[in-house]
Amino acid sequence: MTNIKNKQLVRLFRRVQNIPYFLFRHRDSKKLFSLNKGCCAEKAIWLGNKLKETNIPVKYYRIEFKWEDLPIPKEIIKLGKKGPAHHLALKAKVNNKWIWIDPTWDPGLEKGGFPVKN
């Protein structure tokens, strides 16, 4: 991958990562920017589609997780469904190597202890 493609990947990642995290009942990556909020699914699908448009191969991964493992107050956790939830992330092939890319948490969540990727 050329340096131009690397810069393009970073620019696209930052663009979607900066959208505030919000968990909808529906999933529609086409509304991500008009609503200016979205969750892992909308963000990963939007980014994956943009990377594919620039001929960067992508693979999507559905990952099981627990909300309790995140820095969310217990009172709020109690309001949700019990049991595991699912997260969508992706890998992109960069310089012939598959790398994890996860734009889920926006930079504003870092101060709350969320695992924001840079």
Secondary structure as the mmCIF struct_conf table of DSSP 4:
data_model
#
loop_
_struct_conf.conf_type_id
_struct_conf.id
_struct_conf.beg_label_comp_id
_struct_conf.beg_label_asym_id
_struct_conf.beg_label_seq_id
_struct_conf.end_label_comp_id
_struct_conf.end_label_asym_id
_struct_conf.end_label_seq_id
HELX_RH_AL_P HELX_RH_AL_P1 ASN A 3 GLN A 17
TURN_TY1_P TURN_TY1_P1 ASN A 18 ASN A 18
BEND BEND1 ILE A 19 ILE A 19
HELX_LH_PP_P HELX_LH_PP_P1 PRO A 20 PRO A 20
STRN STRN1 TYR A 21 TYR A 21
BEND BEND2 ARG A 25 HIS A 26
HELX_RH_3T_P HELX_RH_3T_P1 SER A 29 LYS A 31
HELX_RH_AL_P HELX_RH_AL_P2 LEU A 32 LEU A 35
TURN_TY1_P TURN_TY1_P2 ASN A 36 ASN A 36
STRN STRN2 GLY A 38 GLY A 38
HELX_RH_AL_P HELX_RH_AL_P3 CYS A 40 GLU A 53
TURN_TY1_P TURN_TY1_P3 THR A 54 ASN A 55
STRN STRN3 VAL A 58 PHE A 65
HELX_RH_3T_P HELX_RH_3T_P2 TRP A 67 ASP A 69
BEND BEND3 LEU A 70 PRO A 71
HELX_RH_AL_P HELX_RH_AL_P4 LYS A 74 ILE A 77
TURN_TY1_P TURN_TY1_P4 LYS A 78 LEU A 79
BEND BEND4 GLY A 80 GLY A 80
BEND BEND5 LYS A 82 GLY A 83
STRN STRN4 ALA A 85 VAL A 94
TURN_TY1_P TURN_TY1_P5 ASN A 95 ASN A 96
STRN STRN5 LYS A 97 ILE A 101
BEND BEND6 TRP A 105 TRP A 105
HELX_RH_3T_P HELX_RH_3T_P3 PRO A 107 GLY A 112
TURN_TY1_P TURN_TY1_P6 GLY A 113 GLY A 113
#
